[in-house]
Amino acid sequence: MQQNLEQRVAEHRRRLEEHFPAPSQPRILTMAKKVAVEVAMPGWQPKGWYEERGVKNLPPITFDEQANAIVECVRAGAAVVHTHPRDPDTGLNPMPHPPENLRHAECLEAVMDRAFEKVDFVTAHHTWAWDFSKSSAVDYISHTKHLLEDGKRKGIGNKYLQTAMIMTMPGYSEGAPLHTIKSIQEGVKFMEENGIKPMLSMESFAFPRFKQHLFDSGIAKMKPYWIAIQEGKHSEDQIFGDPWSYLAVINIMGLVKDTLGEDAFIGIHPAGRNWLAAATMAILYGAELVRVGIEDQFYLYPHRDDISQKASDTTEIIVRVIRALGREVATPEDVRKRTGIKLTSSK
C-alpha cells in the first residue's frame, strides 16, 4: 500500500513537471531594474481649465504652491522633477527667451529653493533658450550657464541642473526655434564639461539623429546615455489607439536597447489620452524611468474623463503600477548612482 502511494506521488510529480515547467525556467530579468518616476509640474493649462472642470486647487501658481506640489509628488514616489515655473504675477510660464529669459530663471530658482528645503530630488529642467535676433537655432548654453552660475554663487553647485534636456523636437510651427545638429552638439559638450547630465529627449523618428551625431561621433561621453522617449507629444503621437500604443513603445525601446545595450538609461515621457497604456507597456519592457504629471497628462485613464484633483494623482497611479508589477521605485540617490550624476555641492 505504502509503495503504491509512493509510486502514485512520483508519477504525479513527473506529470506536474512535464505540464508545469515554470520551476525549471530561469528568471526573466527584463523588469529587474528599479524604475524612477519623473514628475512634470506645474503644467501649461490656465487655471480656468481646471476650474471649468470643478477643480479649484490646480495648477499651482504662487512659488509656495508650486514648491508644495513638487513636495507632494516626491513624497508620493517621484525622484525626478521637471518644471516650467509659473510667474505668480501673471500666472503664466515665463519663457527662456528675450525679454523674459531672466525672469524664467528667477522663477525656477524660487520654486526649486523652496522645494529643496523639504525634499531631495533630481532636477531635469528645460534650460534651452532662443534669441531670434541672433539665430533661429536653439541656444543650449546661455540660460544653462546662467542657472549654473547662480547655483555656484549660492553654494549649491549644479543642484538646479543635475540633468537638463537636449531635444530633437521638430519645429513645425512658425516662430519655433530649431534644434540643429550644431546646437545639440554644443549643448551636450557644455553640459558634460560642467557636471550636468544631458537628458536626451527624443521622438522615436529622431533616434538616428542622436546615434549619428552624438554617439557615433563620440560627442556624448557620459554613459549611460539618458534617453527620454517622447510618446504622444512633440508631434510624435503613435499612441492614440491600441494596440498601436504597445507596438510603438516596443519598437522604439527595442531599437534603443539593441543599439546601445547597457549604455542606455531608457525612460519614456508619455502624454495624451493613452499615456497610461504606453507607460505600462514601457514598464513591462524594462523602462527605467516614466514621466507623469499635469504638464502632459490631462486625463487619468484612456477610457474615462477623470482629471487630476491634486498634483500627485498620476504619480500615485504609476507608483501603484510599478509595484504591482513587482518592480521597485527608485529614490533620487538611486537615479544619481545609476546615471552617474554627481552633485558638486552637498548643501
Residue pairs with C-beta under 8 A, 6 or more apart in sequence:
17 23
17 24
30 284
30 285
30 286
31 283
31 284
31 286
31 325
31 326
31 327
33 286
33 288
33 327
33 338
34 288
34 327
34 328
34 329
34 330
34 334
34 338
35 283
35 287
35 288
35 289
35 290
35 322
35 327
35 328
35 329
35 330
36 79
36 80
36 122
36 267
36 288
36 289
36 290
36 329
36 330
36 334
36 335
36 338
37 77
37 78
37 79
37 80
37 289
37 290
37 291
37 292
37 315
37 318
37 319
37 322
37 329
37 330
38 78
38 79
38 80
38 81
38 82
38 124
38 267
38 269
38 289
38 290
38 291
38 292
38 293
39 70
39 73
39 74
39 78
39 80
39 81
39 82
39 291
39 292
39 293
39 311
39 312
39 314
39 315
40 82
40 83
40 269
40 291
40 292
40 293
40 294
40 295
40 296
41 60
41 66
41 69
41 70
41 73
41 81
41 82
41 83
41 293
41 294
41 295
41 311
42 59
42 60
42 61
42 66
42 69
42 83
42 84
42 85
42 86
42 294
42 295
42 311
43 58
43 59
43 84
43 293
43 294
43 295
43 296
44 84
44 93
44 295
45 59
45 294
45 298
46 91
47 58
47 59
47 61
47 91
50 56
50 58
50 59
50 307
53 307
55 307
55 308
55 309
57 309
57 310
58 294
58 308
58 309
58 310
58 311
59 86
59 294
60 66
60 68
60 69
60 86
60 311
61 86
61 88
61 91
62 88
63 88
63 107
63 110
63 111
63 114
64 114
66 83
66 85
66 86
66 111
66 114
66 115
67 111
67 112
67 114
67 115
67 117
67 118
68 114
69 311
69 312
70 81
70 83
70 111
70 115
70 119
70 121
70 311
71 115
71 118
71 119
72 310
72 311
72 312
73 81
73 293
73 311
73 312
73 315
74 81
74 115
74 119
74 120
74 121
75 119
75 312
76 312
76 315
76 316
76 319
77 315
77 316
77 318
77 319
77 329
78 121
78 292
78 312
78 315
79 121
79 122
79 329
79 330
79 331
79 332
79 334
79 335
80 121
80 122
80 123
80 124
80 163
80 289
80 291
80 332
80 335
81 115
81 121
81 122
81 123
81 124
82 124
82 125
82 126
82 165
82 291
82 293
82 295
83 108
83 111
83 112
83 123
83 125
84 93
84 126
84 295
85 93
85 94
85 104
85 107
85 108
85 110
85 111
86 92
86 93
86 107
87 93
87 94
87 103
87 107
93 104
94 100
94 103
94 104
94 107
95 101
95 104
96 104
96 105
96 126
96 127
96 128
96 129
96 130
96 143
97 129
97 130
97 131
97 132
97 177
98 131
98 133
101 129
101 142
101 143
101 146
102 146
104 143
105 143
105 146
105 147
105 150
108 125
108 147
108 160
109 147
109 150
109 160
112 123
112 159
112 160
115 121
116 156
116 159
120 332
120 333
121 332
122 162
122 163
122 332
122 335
122 336
122 341
123 159
123 160
123 161
123 162
123 163
124 162
124 163
124 164
124 165
124 199
125 147
125 160
125 161
125 164
125 165
126 164
126 165
126 167
127 140
127 143
127 144
127 147
127 161
127 164
127 165
128 138
128 139
128 140
128 143
128 144
128 165
128 166
128 167
128 179
128 187
129 138
129 139
129 142
129 143
130 136
130 137
130 138
130 139
130 177
131 139
131 142
132 177
136 177
136 178
137 177
137 178
137 179
137 180
137 182
137 183
138 167
138 177
138 178
138 179
138 180
138 183
138 187
139 183
140 166
140 183
140 184
140 186
140 187
140 190
140 191
141 186
141 187
141 190
144 161
144 164
144 187
144 190
144 191
144 196
145 190
145 194
147 160
147 161
148 158
148 160
148 161
148 194
148 196
150 160
151 157
151 158
151 159
151 160
151 161
151 345
155 345
155 347
156 345
156 347
157 195
157 343
157 344
157 345
157 347
158 194
158 195
158 196
158 343
158 344
158 345
159 343
159 345
159 347
161 191
161 196
162 196
162 197
162 336
162 341
162 343
163 196
163 197
163 198
163 199
163 226
163 339
163 341
164 191
164 196
164 197
164 198
164 199
165 198
165 199
165 201
165 228
166 184
166 187
166 188
166 191
166 198
166 199
166 200
166 201
167 179
167 184
167 201
167 202
167 234
168 179
168 184
168 201
168 202
168 203
168 206
168 209
168 210
169 179
169 201
169 203
169 230
169 234
169 235
170 179
170 203
170 206
170 234
170 235
171 177
171 178
171 179
172 235
181 209
181 213
184 209
184 213
184 214
185 213
185 214
185 217
185 219
187 198
188 198
188 214
188 219
188 220
189 219
190 196
191 197
191 198
192 198
192 220
192 221
192 222
195 342
195 344
197 222
197 226
197 339
197 340
197 341
198 220
198 222
198 225
198 226
199 226
199 228
200 210
200 214
200 220
200 225
200 226
200 227
200 228
201 228
201 230
201 269
202 209
202 210
202 227
202 228
202 229
202 230
203 229
203 230
203 234
203 235
203 236
204 229
204 230
204 231
204 236
204 238
204 248
204 251
204 252
204 255
205 236
207 252
207 255
207 256
207 259
210 220
210 225
210 227
211 259
213 219
214 220
214 225
215 225
215 260
222 340
223 263
223 340
224 260
224 262
224 263
224 264
224 265
224 338
224 339
224 340
225 260
225 263
225 264
225 265
226 265
226 267
226 339
227 256
227 260
227 264
227 265
227 266
227 267
228 267
228 268
228 269
228 289
228 291
229 249
229 252
229 253
229 256
229 266
229 267
229 268
229 269
229 282
230 236
230 269
230 271
231 237
231 238
231 239
231 245
231 248
231 249
231 252
231 268
231 269
231 270
231 271
231 275
231 278
232 239
232 240
232 270
232 271
232 272
232 273
232 274
232 275
232 278
232 296
233 269
233 271
233 272
233 296
237 272
238 244
238 245
238 248
239 245
239 248
239 249
239 270
239 272
239 274
239 275
239 277
239 278
240 272
240 273
240 274
241 274
242 274
242 277
245 274
245 277
245 278
245 281
246 277
246 278
246 281
248 278
249 268
249 278
249 281
249 282
249 285
250 281
250 285
253 266
253 268
253 282
253 285
253 286
253 287
254 285
256 264
256 266
257 264
257 266
257 286
265 288
265 289
265 338
265 339
266 286
266 287
266 288
266 289
267 287
267 288
267 289
267 290
267 291
268 278
268 279
268 282
268 287
268 289
268 290
268 291
269 291
269 296
270 276
270 278
270 279
270 282
270 290
270 291
270 296
270 297
271 296
271 297
272 296
272 297
273 299
273 302
274 302
275 292
275 296
275 297
275 302
276 300
276 301
276 302
276 317
276 318
276 321
277 302
279 290
279 292
279 318
279 321
280 321
282 290
283 290
283 321
283 322
283 325
283 327
284 325
288 330
288 338
289 330
289 335
290 318
290 322
292 314
292 315
292 317
292 318
293 311
293 314
293 315
294 308
294 311
294 314
297 308
297 314
298 307
298 308
299 305
299 306
299 307
300 306
300 307
300 308
300 313
300 314
300 317
308 314
319 329
322 328
322 329
323 329
330 338
335 341
336 342
336 343
